[in-house]
Amino acid sequence: MKRSAPAALPLLAGLGALAGLLGWHLAPFLGDPGWVTPGRAAESPAPVAAAGDVPAPALPDTPAAGHYAVIAARNLFAPGRAPIPEAAGAAPAAPDRPAPPALGLAGILLTADGGVAILRPEGGGGETLHLAPGEIHQGWRLERLTARSATFARDGAEHTLTLDFASPALR
């Protein structure tokens, strides 16, 4: 009685041939590892200079501890972070320019009629105020609204309030 080869044998032979063909095609991209080519000696790496031959790079002077106090005092990630106040010797604002309104922009509601700016007094105290384009508060006229800003005008000067998404919500 004659035994037949298992059915998986031709499949295994085909997979082996396919792997060999794939390796033959990828060999130029993989490079020569050195042990494949007979008689080729392993190349030694370039000589490295001894530690005493090369001077160490000069390090910059370490700042005094006082320089780091500013970082601690003005934490970049603090929720109440504000711009650096102007220097004491800076020139005051031009006298002919009116002071900007003491309001913060809490929200904007855009509608087909133009929308409404929801404003809060600076410092967080007091009632919120709702102004539509064209309305006036403290001499400032709300000129235009966008999705993120409200622009006021007074005596030829303009002041734009933008939504500050990092500030705490209205209380």
Secondary structure, 3 states (H helix, E strand, C coil): CCCCCCCHHHHHHHHHHHHHHHHHHHHHHHCCCCCCCCCCCCCCCCCCCCCCCCCCCCCCCCCCCHHHHHHHHCCCCCCCCCCCCCCCCCCCCCCCCCCCCCEEEEEEECCCCCCEEEEEECCCCCCCEEECCCCEECCEEEEEECCCEEEEEECCEEEEEECCCCCCCCC
